[in-house]
Amino acid sequence: MQSVQNKRIEIDGHSINTLQAGKSSSPAILLLHGKSFQAETWRELGTLGKIAGEDLFVVALDFPGYGKSTQAPLSSERVINGVMEAAGIDKAILVAPSMGGKIGLEYSLEHPEKILGLVLIGSVGIRENRQRLSKLPSSTLIIWGENDQISDPSNGALLHESIPGSQLVIFAGAKHPCYLEQPQLFHKTLLNFAKTIVPKI
């Protein structure tokens, strides 16, 4: 069983909480979170252990005002950059659900050089970024709950249509937090995708 460590990262004088597991020299997966969740959600779901168990380095962060990170006047972009720098990550597979999906999507557009792959789960902010979606990486996995009532599944279809080479997986019967409802399928889908990017795992 891979141990998960709490590590606090100072960014511009503000403390950001992270959970980290695996060898920092291994390919990295960075986990963002939705509006009602936090880094701890990924530990409770078993995601951190599953990823680290595949010889990958995984970091889950709490955005300012969420989880164990205090409120701070830091942009999401600054937080992600600061966490990656402190953790020694040059490039990562970014996993981004719901609110985190909008953040991850926009971050990937601004910093394509830092993205190994992008996983968008029931993401919001699709329509407002519609004109730029085709610029997202071809190594994008799109996961949606069939019965998502927060971000309509048509958003997932739009993403898939707009990003050449992307993959779309619909979780049958699942609502918005489909990864929480069907964790076994989520972990299998995520790790299979990671293996296409990092073939040695």
C-alpha positions as CSV (number, residue, x, y, z in Angstrom):
1,M,0.0,0.0,0.0
2,Q,1.4,3.4,-1.0
3,S,1.6,5.9,1.8
4,V,0.0,9.3,1.2
5,Q,1.7,12.3,2.7
6,N,0.3,15.8,3.5
7,K,2.7,18.4,2.2
8,R,2.1,22.1,2.5
9,I,3.5,24.4,-0.2
10,E,4.2,28.1,0.2
11,I,3.1,30.2,-2.8
12,D,3.7,33.9,-2.6
13,G,3.5,33.7,1.2
14,H,0.3,31.6,1.3
15,S,0.0,28.0,2.4
16,I,-1.5,25.5,0.0
17,N,-2.3,22.0,1.1
18,T,-1.4,19.0,-1.0
19,L,-1.6,15.2,-0.7
20,Q,1.3,13.3,-2.4
21,A,2.1,9.7,-3.1
22,G,4.5,7.7,-5.2
23,K,8.1,8.6,-6.4
24,S,8.5,12.2,-7.4
25,S,10.8,11.0,-10.2
26,S,8.0,9.1,-11.9
27,P,5.5,10.5,-14.4
28,A,3.0,12.7,-12.6
29,I,-0.8,13.0,-12.3
30,L,-2.2,16.2,-10.8
31,L,-5.6,16.0,-9.3
32,L,-7.8,19.1,-9.1
33,H,-11.2,19.1,-7.3
34,G,-14.8,20.2,-7.8
35,K,-16.6,22.9,-5.9
36,S,-18.0,20.7,-3.2
37,F,-14.9,18.6,-2.8
38,Q,-11.2,18.8,-1.8
39,A,-7.9,16.9,-2.0
40,E,-9.0,14.5,0.7
41,T,-11.8,13.3,-1.5
42,W,-9.2,11.6,-3.8
43,R,-7.7,9.8,-0.8
44,E,-11.1,8.7,0.5
45,L,-11.9,7.4,-3.0
46,G,-8.7,5.4,-3.2
47,T,-7.5,7.3,-6.2
48,L,-4.1,8.4,-4.7
49,G,-3.2,4.8,-3.8
50,K,-4.4,3.4,-7.1
51,I,-2.3,5.9,-9.1
52,A,0.8,5.6,-6.9
53,G,0.5,1.8,-7.1
54,E,1.1,2.0,-10.9
55,D,4.6,3.6,-10.4
56,L,3.2,7.1,-11.0
57,F,3.7,10.2,-8.9
58,V,0.3,11.7,-7.8
59,V,-0.4,15.1,-6.2
60,A,-3.9,16.3,-5.1
61,L,-4.2,20.0,-4.2
62,D,-6.7,22.1,-2.2
63,F,-7.4,25.4,-4.0
64,P,-7.4,28.5,-1.6
65,G,-10.5,28.4,0.6
66,Y,-11.1,24.6,0.1
67,G,-10.0,21.7,2.3
68,K,-7.0,22.6,4.4
69,S,-5.9,25.6,2.2
70,T,-6.8,29.0,3.7
71,Q,-8.3,31.7,1.6
72,A,-5.7,33.5,-0.4
73,P,-5.6,36.1,-3.3
74,L,-4.0,33.5,-5.6
75,S,-5.3,32.7,-9.1
76,S,-5.9,29.0,-9.9
77,E,-3.1,29.3,-12.5
78,R,-0.7,30.6,-9.9
79,V,-1.6,27.7,-7.6
80,I,-1.2,25.0,-10.2
81,N,2.2,26.5,-11.3
82,G,3.4,26.8,-7.7
83,V,2.4,23.3,-6.8
84,M,4.0,21.8,-9.9
85,E,7.2,23.8,-9.3
86,A,7.4,22.8,-5.6
87,A,6.7,19.2,-6.4
88,G,9.3,19.1,-9.2
89,I,6.8,18.4,-11.9
90,D,7.6,19.6,-15.4
91,K,4.6,18.0,-17.1
92,A,1.6,16.2,-15.7
93,I,-1.6,14.4,-16.6
94,L,-4.2,16.9,-15.3
95,V,-7.4,15.3,-13.8
96,A,-10.1,17.9,-13.5
97,P,-13.8,17.4,-12.4
98,S,-16.6,19.9,-12.6
99,M,-15.4,23.3,-11.4
100,G,-11.9,22.0,-11.6
101,G,-12.6,21.0,-15.2
102,K,-13.0,24.6,-16.2
103,I,-9.8,25.5,-14.4
104,G,-8.0,22.5,-15.9
105,L,-9.3,23.3,-19.4
106,E,-8.3,26.9,-19.3
107,Y,-4.9,26.1,-17.7
108,S,-4.2,23.6,-20.5
109,L,-5.0,26.2,-23.1
110,E,-2.5,28.7,-21.5
111,H,0.2,26.1,-20.7
112,P,0.1,23.3,-23.2
113,E,3.8,22.7,-22.6
114,K,3.0,21.5,-19.1
115,I,0.3,19.0,-20.1
116,L,1.0,15.3,-20.7
117,G,-2.7,14.6,-20.9
118,L,-6.0,16.1,-19.8
119,V,-8.9,14.3,-18.1
120,L,-12.1,16.3,-17.9
121,I,-14.9,14.9,-15.8
122,G,-18.4,16.6,-16.1
123,S,-16.6,19.8,-16.7
124,V,-18.2,23.2,-16.5
125,G,-17.1,26.2,-18.6
126,I,-17.3,24.3,-21.9
127,R,-19.6,26.7,-23.8
128,E,-17.7,29.9,-22.8
129,N,-14.5,28.4,-24.1
130,R,-16.1,26.9,-27.2
131,Q,-14.0,28.8,-29.7
132,R,-10.8,27.5,-28.2
133,L,-11.7,23.8,-27.6
134,S,-9.9,22.6,-30.7
135,K,-6.6,23.8,-29.2
136,L,-6.8,21.3,-26.3
137,P,-4.4,18.4,-26.5
138,S,-5.4,15.3,-28.5
139,S,-4.5,13.3,-25.4
140,T,-7.7,14.3,-23.7
141,L,-10.0,11.9,-21.9
142,I,-13.6,13.1,-21.4
143,I,-15.7,11.4,-18.7
144,W,-19.3,12.1,-18.2
145,G,-22.2,10.8,-16.2
146,E,-25.2,9.8,-18.4
147,N,-27.6,11.6,-16.1
148,D,-25.4,14.6,-15.3
149,Q,-27.8,17.5,-14.3
150,I,-25.1,20.1,-13.5
151,S,-23.2,20.0,-16.8
152,D,-25.3,18.4,-19.6
153,P,-23.8,15.4,-21.4
154,S,-24.0,17.5,-24.6
155,N,-21.0,19.4,-23.2
156,G,-19.0,16.2,-23.2
157,A,-20.1,15.5,-26.8
158,L,-19.1,19.0,-27.8
159,L,-15.7,18.5,-26.3
160,H,-15.2,15.2,-28.1
161,E,-16.3,16.7,-31.4
162,S,-14.0,19.7,-31.0
163,I,-10.8,17.9,-29.9
164,P,-9.3,15.6,-32.6
165,G,-8.1,12.3,-31.1
166,S,-9.9,12.7,-27.8
167,Q,-11.7,9.9,-26.0
168,L,-15.3,10.1,-24.6
169,V,-16.5,7.7,-21.9
170,I,-20.1,7.9,-20.6
171,F,-20.8,6.3,-17.2
172,A,-24.2,4.7,-17.6
173,G,-26.8,5.8,-15.0
174,A,-24.3,8.1,-13.2
175,K,-25.0,11.7,-12.2
176,H,-22.6,14.7,-12.1
177,P,-20.0,13.2,-9.7
178,C,-19.8,10.1,-11.8
179,Y,-16.3,9.2,-10.6
180,L,-17.6,9.1,-7.0
181,E,-20.6,6.9,-8.0
182,Q,-18.5,4.4,-10.0
183,P,-15.0,4.6,-8.7
184,Q,-13.9,1.1,-9.9
185,L,-14.8,2.1,-13.5
186,F,-13.3,5.5,-13.1
187,H,-9.9,4.1,-11.9
188,K,-9.8,1.6,-14.7
189,T,-10.6,4.2,-17.3
190,L,-8.1,6.7,-15.9
191,L,-5.2,4.2,-15.6
192,N,-5.9,2.8,-19.1
193,F,-5.7,6.3,-20.4
194,A,-2.5,7.0,-18.5
195,K,-0.9,3.8,-20.0
196,T,-1.5,5.2,-23.5
197,I,0.6,8.3,-22.5
198,V,3.2,6.5,-20.4
199,P,3.4,3.1,-22.0
200,K,5.8,1.6,-19.4
201,I,3.2,1.5,-16.6
